[in-house]
């Protein structure tokens, strides 16, 4: 590929300037000729604002990347080399519903975990599969790099329900954990290596190294003593020292929803009453960002973007694309087919694990298996993802109820059914599959 064409679906996202910055910084090793930013007509104002900033950024950097804006996905996808997806079906209004409705039932309301994660998957998977089918026709040799959440569930669905073979799911949690450990130790992040294994938002650091020397116990000691690893969108409640020492591996920030459920629920309820849901906070942050993007004198990624909560997403995508293009053989944590890397998970399921990144794709590094203390929880979440993916594709009400009920954050089948019915009605416009199948809401 002498001239690279990249298509970003969801190009009007507030994250896009970070993506553009990543491509600019890597231009010498990743000579992109065309970057197509694609969105839906409802996102026209945001796309035009982000697109104008992107053009100013490449002009200032003096790199010959052509920026194209489009509302026609098929036009953009033709002959693409890489396709990145960063979509939010239903926009932040849908996320707010995903967060508010479960809280009415004293259940965690979060966009990628529990009922909220289920419904984000139900809305997102059919759209991603449509994109996959279009790619099969228009750019069959292109790579799909997805960082639309829930990334693990989406990757699971793409592997099972599409013919696309070149697909990778990406998340910012592992790189955020690596940065957090580096900050904890006061060292450059390039000196830190973490062995990652698990699932998206259910990943563990099974070992930590500094300059090749194992320092897992040191990091666990610091974590036990109150040095937290968290993210902008997840409150840091600290960990019980005895629990962390017994666990023996590094949990990710999202594990708080499973190991500190009652405390996280209480914190969510308090935050909702004081400042609104996280979606409503993000909407305000995005409003401020897009006001900045409109400034005709702005030609760089503004530092305020780091407050958005998804830091490193786009840069991780640029690094992954460059590694595939250049056949680097470096190691990165991604979502891909297990292929036996984690023994206790299905061979053909999506996992999040360190991989050697090559021109032919990620090669998972075997970790043999997860410790017995965490194995069951990871298997339960994988079961949830599998059933939820099937429900998203088939529109089968019973499968959706099963997925809701077996999620570890939902503790009652009757509450599961009440939440499912209310959320199906709230998101009806974005869930047509549930209103047209034999086992759907219209079955009578």
C-alpha positions as CSV (number, residue, x, y, z in Angstrom):
1,X,0.0,0.0,0.0
2,X,1.8,3.1,-1.2
3,X,-1.0,5.5,-0.6
4,X,-3.1,4.7,2.5
5,X,-6.8,5.4,2.7
6,X,-8.3,5.5,6.3
7,X,-12.0,5.8,6.9
8,X,-13.3,6.9,10.4
9,X,-16.9,6.1,10.9
10,X,-18.2,8.4,13.7
11,X,-15.8,11.0,12.4
12,X,-17.7,13.8,14.2
13,X,-16.6,12.4,17.6
14,X,-14.9,14.7,20.0
15,X,-12.0,12.2,20.0
16,X,-11.2,12.7,16.3
17,X,-8.6,15.5,16.9
18,X,-6.5,12.9,18.9
19,X,-6.8,10.5,16.0
20,X,-5.6,13.2,13.5
21,X,-2.7,14.1,15.9
22,X,-1.7,10.5,16.0
23,X,-1.6,10.2,12.2
24,X,0.3,13.4,11.9
25,X,2.9,12.3,14.4
26,X,3.4,9.0,12.6
27,X,3.3,10.3,9.0
28,X,6.8,9.3,8.1
29,X,6.0,5.6,9.0
30,X,2.3,5.7,8.0
31,X,1.9,7.8,4.9
32,X,-1.8,8.4,4.8
33,X,-3.0,10.0,1.6
34,X,-6.8,10.2,2.4
35,X,-8.6,10.4,5.8
36,X,-12.3,10.2,5.4
37,X,-14.4,11.3,8.3
38,X,-17.9,9.9,8.1
39,X,-21.0,10.6,10.2
40,X,-24.8,10.7,10.0
41,X,-26.7,13.8,8.9
42,X,-27.8,14.4,12.5
43,X,-24.1,14.9,13.3
44,X,-23.5,17.4,10.6
45,X,-22.6,20.4,12.8
46,X,-20.1,18.3,14.8
47,X,-18.5,16.7,11.8
48,X,-18.0,20.0,10.0
49,X,-16.5,21.5,13.2
50,X,-14.1,18.6,13.7
51,X,-13.4,18.3,10.0
52,X,-12.4,22.0,9.8
53,X,-10.1,21.5,12.8
54,X,-8.6,18.4,11.2
55,X,-7.8,20.3,8.1
56,X,-6.1,23.1,10.1
57,X,-4.1,20.5,12.0
58,X,-2.7,18.8,8.9
59,X,-2.0,22.2,7.2
60,X,-0.1,23.4,10.3
61,X,1.9,20.2,10.4
62,X,2.6,20.4,6.7
63,X,1.7,16.8,6.0
64,X,-0.1,16.0,2.7
65,X,-3.1,14.2,4.3
66,X,-6.3,14.9,2.4
67,X,-9.3,15.3,4.8
68,X,-12.7,14.3,3.3
69,X,-16.0,14.8,5.1
70,X,-18.9,12.5,4.1
71,X,-22.4,11.4,5.1
72,X,-22.3,8.5,2.6
73,X,-20.7,5.5,4.1
74,X,-20.5,3.5,0.9
75,X,-18.8,6.3,-0.9
76,X,-16.2,6.6,1.8
77,X,-15.5,2.9,2.2
78,X,-14.6,2.1,-1.4
79,X,-11.0,0.9,-1.6
80,X,-10.2,1.8,2.0
81,X,-7.2,0.2,3.6
82,X,-8.2,0.8,7.3
83,X,-11.6,1.5,8.7
84,X,-12.0,2.7,12.3
85,X,-15.3,2.8,14.0
86,X,-16.1,5.1,17.0
87,X,-19.9,5.2,16.8
88,X,-22.5,6.0,19.5
89,X,-25.9,4.8,18.4
90,X,-28.5,7.0,20.0
91,X,-25.9,9.6,21.0
92,X,-25.4,10.7,24.6
93,X,-29.2,10.8,25.2
94,X,-29.3,7.0,24.8
95,X,-26.3,6.7,27.2
96,X,-28.1,8.8,29.8
97,X,-31.1,6.4,29.6
98,X,-28.7,3.4,30.0
99,X,-27.4,5.0,33.2
100,X,-30.6,6.4,34.7
101,X,-33.0,3.5,34.2
102,X,-31.1,0.8,36.1
103,X,-30.5,3.2,39.0
104,X,-34.3,3.3,39.5
105,X,-34.0,-0.4,40.3
106,X,-30.9,0.0,42.5
107,X,-28.7,-1.6,39.8
108,X,-25.4,-0.1,38.5
109,X,-26.1,2.2,35.6
110,X,-23.0,2.3,33.4
111,X,-22.5,2.5,29.7
112,X,-20.5,-0.7,29.1
113,X,-21.3,-2.8,32.2
114,X,-24.6,-4.4,33.4
115,X,-27.9,-3.4,31.8
116,X,-26.3,-0.3,30.2
117,X,-23.6,-2.4,28.5
118,X,-26.3,-4.8,27.3
119,X,-28.3,-2.1,25.6
120,X,-25.3,-0.3,24.1
121,X,-24.4,-3.7,22.6
122,X,-28.0,-4.3,21.3
123,X,-28.0,-0.9,19.6
124,X,-24.4,-1.0,18.3
125,X,-23.9,-4.5,17.0
126,X,-26.4,-4.4,14.1
127,X,-24.8,-1.2,12.8
128,X,-21.3,-2.5,13.0
129,X,-22.4,-5.7,11.2
130,X,-23.9,-3.5,8.5
131,X,-20.5,-1.8,8.1
132,X,-18.8,-5.2,8.0
133,X,-21.1,-6.3,5.1
134,X,-20.4,-3.1,3.2
135,X,-16.6,-3.6,3.8
136,X,-16.9,-7.1,2.4
137,X,-18.1,-5.6,-0.9
138,X,-16.3,-2.3,-1.1
139,X,-12.9,-2.9,0.6
140,X,-12.5,-6.6,1.3
141,X,-8.8,-6.3,2.1
142,X,-9.3,-3.5,4.6
143,X,-8.8,-3.8,8.4
144,X,-11.6,-3.0,10.7
145,X,-10.3,-1.3,13.9
146,X,-13.2,-1.0,16.2
147,X,-13.2,1.1,19.4
148,X,-17.0,1.5,19.7
149,X,-18.1,0.2,23.1
150,X,-18.8,-2.3,24.3
151,X,-15.7,-3.3,22.3
152,X,-15.4,-6.9,23.5
153,X,-19.1,-7.7,22.8
154,X,-18.8,-6.0,19.4
155,X,-15.7,-8.0,18.5
156,X,-17.4,-11.2,19.6
157,X,-20.3,-10.4,17.3
158,X,-18.1,-9.5,14.3
159,X,-16.1,-12.8,14.7
160,X,-19.4,-14.8,14.9
161,X,-21.8,-13.1,12.6
162,X,-19.7,-11.5,9.8
163,X,-17.4,-12.9,7.1
164,X,-14.8,-10.1,7.9
165,X,-11.5,-11.8,8.9
166,X,-9.4,-8.6,9.3
167,X,-10.9,-7.2,12.5
168,X,-9.4,-6.0,15.8
169,X,-11.1,-4.5,18.9
170,X,-9.4,-1.8,20.8
171,X,-9.7,-0.2,24.2
172,X,-7.9,2.5,26.2
173,X,-8.1,0.7,29.5
174,X,-4.8,-1.4,29.2
175,X,-2.8,1.6,28.0
176,X,-4.4,3.7,30.8
177,X,-3.3,1.1,33.3
178,X,0.2,1.1,31.9
179,X,0.4,4.9,32.2
180,X,-1.0,4.7,35.7
181,X,1.6,2.2,36.8
182,X,4.4,4.4,35.3
183,X,3.0,7.4,37.2
184,X,2.8,5.4,40.4
185,X,6.5,4.5,40.0
186,X,7.6,7.9,38.7
187,X,9.1,6.4,35.5
188,X,8.7,6.7,31.8
189,X,5.8,4.5,30.5
190,X,8.1,2.9,27.9
191,X,10.0,1.2,30.7
192,X,6.8,-0.6,31.9
193,X,5.5,-3.8,30.5
194,X,2.2,-5.4,31.7
195,X,1.0,-8.9,30.8
196,X,-2.7,-8.4,30.1
197,X,-5.3,-11.1,29.9
198,X,-9.1,-11.3,30.2
199,X,-11.9,-9.5,28.4
200,X,-12.7,-5.9,27.5
201,X,-13.4,-3.9,30.7
202,X,-12.7,-7.2,32.5
203,X,-8.9,-7.4,31.9
204,X,-6.2,-8.1,34.5
205,X,-2.6,-7.3,34.6
206,X,-1.2,-10.7,35.5
207,X,2.4,-9.5,35.8
208,X,4.2,-6.2,35.7
209,X,7.8,-5.5,34.7
210,X,10.1,-2.5,34.8
211,X,13.1,-2.7,32.5
212,X,12.4,-6.4,32.2
213,X,12.4,-7.0,35.9
214,X,9.3,-8.4,37.5
215,X,7.8,-5.8,40.0
216,X,4.2,-7.2,40.4
217,X,4.5,-7.4,44.2
218,X,5.8,-3.8,44.4
219,X,2.9,-2.5,42.3
220,X,0.3,-4.5,44.3
221,X,1.8,-3.1,47.5
222,X,1.4,0.5,46.2
223,X,-2.1,-0.3,45.1
224,X,-2.8,-1.8,48.6
225,X,-1.6,1.4,50.2
226,X,-4.0,3.7,48.5
227,X,-2.3,4.5,45.2
228,X,-5.2,4.0,42.9
229,X,-5.5,3.2,39.2
230,X,-8.7,4.6,37.8
231,X,-10.1,6.7,35.0
232,X,-11.9,10.0,34.6
233,X,-15.3,8.3,34.5
234,X,-14.8,5.9,37.4
235,X,-14.7,7.0,41.0
236,X,-11.6,5.8,42.9
237,X,-12.9,4.2,46.1
238,X,-9.6,2.5,46.9
239,X,-9.2,-1.2,47.6
240,X,-9.1,-3.3,50.7
241,X,-5.3,-4.1,51.1
242,X,-5.9,-7.7,52.1
243,X,-8.1,-8.3,49.0
244,X,-5.5,-6.9,46.6
245,X,-2.7,-8.9,48.2
246,X,-4.8,-12.1,48.0
247,X,-5.9,-11.4,44.5
248,X,-2.2,-11.3,43.4
249,X,-2.8,-9.6,40.1
250,X,-3.7,-6.1,38.9
251,X,-7.4,-5.4,38.5
252,X,-8.6,-2.8,36.0
253,X,-10.7,0.2,37.0
254,X,-13.9,-1.4,35.8
255,X,-13.5,-4.2,38.3
256,X,-14.8,-1.8,40.9
257,X,-18.3,-2.4,39.6
258,X,-18.0,-6.1,40.4
259,X,-15.9,-6.1,43.6
260,X,-17.3,-2.9,45.1
261,X,-20.8,-3.1,43.8
262,X,-22.8,-1.5,46.7
263,X,-20.3,1.3,47.2
264,X,-20.2,2.1,43.4
265,X,-24.0,2.1,43.3
266,X,-24.1,4.5,46.2
267,X,-21.6,6.8,44.5
268,X,-23.6,6.7,41.3
269,X,-26.8,7.6,43.0
270,X,-25.1,10.5,44.8
271,X,-23.5,11.8,41.6
272,X,-26.8,11.5,39.7
273,X,-28.5,13.6,42.3
274,X,-25.7,16.2,42.5
275,X,-24.4,16.5,39.0
276,X,-26.5,14.2,36.8
277,X,-25.4,11.0,35.1
278,X,-22.0,10.6,33.5
279,X,-23.6,11.1,30.1
280,X,-24.9,14.5,31.2
281,X,-21.5,15.5,32.5
282,X,-19.9,14.3,29.2
283,X,-22.5,16.2,27.2
284,X,-21.4,19.4,29.0
285,X,-17.7,18.6,28.4
286,X,-18.4,17.9,24.8
287,X,-20.2,21.2,24.4
288,X,-17.1,23.0,25.7
289,X,-14.8,21.0,23.4
290,X,-16.9,21.8,20.3
291,X,-16.9,25.5,21.1
292,X,-13.1,25.2,21.2
293,X,-13.0,23.3,17.9
294,X,-14.9,26.2,16.2
295,X,-12.0,28.6,16.9
296,X,-10.4,29.3,13.5
297,X,-7.1,29.9,15.2
298,X,-7.0,26.5,16.8
299,X,-4.8,24.0,14.9
300,X,-3.8,21.5,17.5
301,X,-5.6,19.0,19.8
302,X,-6.7,21.0,22.8
303,X,-5.5,19.8,26.2
304,X,-9.1,19.8,27.5
305,X,-9.8,16.7,25.4
306,X,-7.9,14.7,28.1
307,X,-10.7,15.4,30.5
308,X,-13.2,13.6,28.2
309,X,-12.5,10.2,29.8
310,X,-11.3,8.3,26.7
311,X,-7.7,9.4,26.6
312,X,-5.3,7.2,24.6
313,X,-8.1,5.6,22.5
314,X,-7.2,7.3,19.3
315,X,-3.5,7.2,19.8
316,X,-3.7,3.5,20.5
317,X,-5.6,3.1,17.2
318,X,-2.9,5.0,15.3
319,X,-0.2,2.9,16.8
320,X,-2.0,-0.3,16.0
321,X,-2.6,0.7,12.4
322,X,1.1,1.6,12.0
323,X,2.2,-1.7,13.5
324,X,0.0,-3.7,11.0
325,X,1.0,-1.6,8.1
326,X,4.7,-1.8,8.9
327,X,4.6,-5.4,10.2
328,X,6.4,-4.3,13.3
329,X,5.9,-7.4,15.4
330,X,5.6,-5.3,18.6
331,X,3.3,-6.2,21.5
332,X,0.0,-4.5,22.1
333,X,-3.1,-5.5,24.1
334,X,-6.1,-5.9,21.8
335,X,-9.4,-7.7,21.4
336,X,-9.1,-10.6,19.1
337,X,-9.9,-14.3,18.7
338,X,-8.7,-16.3,21.6
339,X,-7.0,-19.1,19.7
340,X,-6.2,-20.9,22.9
341,X,-4.4,-17.9,24.6
342,X,-6.6,-18.3,27.7
343,X,-7.3,-22.0,28.2
344,X,-10.6,-21.6,30.2
345,X,-12.3,-19.5,27.5
346,X,-13.7,-20.7,24.2
347,X,-11.1,-21.0,21.4
348,X,-13.2,-19.0,19.0
349,X,-14.3,-16.2,21.4
350,X,-13.0,-12.7,21.6
351,X,-10.6,-12.0,24.4
352,X,-8.4,-9.0,25.4
353,X,-4.8,-10.1,25.6
354,X,-1.3,-9.1,24.6
355,X,-0.6,-9.8,21.0
356,X,2.3,-9.7,18.6
357,X,1.1,-7.2,15.9
358,X,2.0,-8.3,12.4
359,X,0.9,-7.4,8.8
360,X,-1.4,-10.5,9.0
361,X,-2.9,-9.3,12.2
362,X,-2.6,-9.9,16.0
363,X,-1.0,-13.1,17.2
364,X,-2.3,-13.7,20.8
365,X,0.4,-14.5,23.4
366,X,-0.6,-17.5,25.5
367,X,-1.0,-16.8,29.2
368,X,-2.0,-20.5,29.8
369,X,-4.9,-19.5,32.1
370,X,-6.3,-17.0,34.5
371,X,-6.0,-17.6,38.3
372,X,-8.8,-19.6,39.7
373,X,-10.0,-16.6,41.8
374,X,-11.0,-14.6,38.8
375,X,-11.7,-17.3,36.2
376,X,-15.3,-17.7,37.1
377,X,-16.2,-14.0,36.9
378,X,-14.5,-13.8,33.5
379,X,-16.3,-16.8,32.2
380,X,-19.6,-15.4,33.4
381,X,-19.0,-12.1,31.6
382,X,-18.0,-14.1,28.4
383,X,-21.3,-16.0,28.7
384,X,-23.2,-12.7,29.0
385,X,-21.4,-11.3,25.9
386,X,-22.2,-14.4,23.8
387,X,-25.9,-14.4,24.7
388,X,-26.1,-10.6,24.3
389,X,-24.5,-10.8,20.9
390,X,-27.0,-13.4,19.8
391,X,-29.9,-11.2,21.1
392,X,-28.5,-8.2,19.2
393,X,-28.4,-10.1,15.9
394,X,-31.7,-12.0,16.2
395,X,-33.9,-9.5,18.1
396,X,-35.0,-12.4,20.3
397,X,-36.6,-11.1,23.5
398,X,-36.0,-14.2,25.5
399,X,-32.3,-14.1,24.7
400,X,-32.1,-10.5,25.7
401,X,-33.8,-11.4,29.0
402,X,-31.4,-14.2,29.5
403,X,-28.5,-11.9,28.9
404,X,-29.8,-9.3,31.3
405,X,-30.4,-11.9,34.0
406,X,-27.1,-13.7,33.9
407,X,-25.1,-10.5,34.1
408,X,-23.4,-10.5,37.5
409,X,-24.6,-6.9,38.3
410,X,-28.3,-8.0,38.0
411,X,-29.5,-10.0,41.0
412,X,-33.1,-10.9,40.2
413,X,-34.9,-12.3,37.1
414,X,-38.0,-10.2,37.9
415,X,-35.9,-7.0,38.2
416,X,-34.1,-8.0,35.0
417,X,-37.5,-8.3,33.2
418,X,-38.7,-4.9,34.4
419,X,-35.5,-3.2,33.4
420,X,-35.5,-5.0,30.0
421,X,-39.0,-4.0,29.2
422,X,-38.5,-0.3,30.2
423,X,-35.2,0.0,28.3
424,X,-36.6,-1.7,25.2
425,X,-39.4,0.9,25.1
426,X,-37.0,3.8,25.9
427,X,-34.7,2.7,23.0
428,X,-37.3,1.5,20.6
429,X,-36.2,3.8,17.7
430,X,-32.7,2.1,17.8
431,X,-33.8,-1.5,18.2
432,X,-35.8,-2.4,15.1
433,X,-34.7,-6.0,15.3
434,X,-36.9,-6.5,18.5
435,X,-40.0,-5.3,16.7
436,X,-40.0,-7.5,13.6
437,X,-39.0,-11.0,14.6
438,X,-41.2,-14.0,15.7
439,X,-39.9,-13.9,19.3
440,X,-40.0,-10.1,19.5
441,X,-42.3,-7.7,21.3
442,X,-44.7,-7.9,18.3
443,X,-45.0,-11.7,18.4
444,X,-48.8,-11.4,19.0
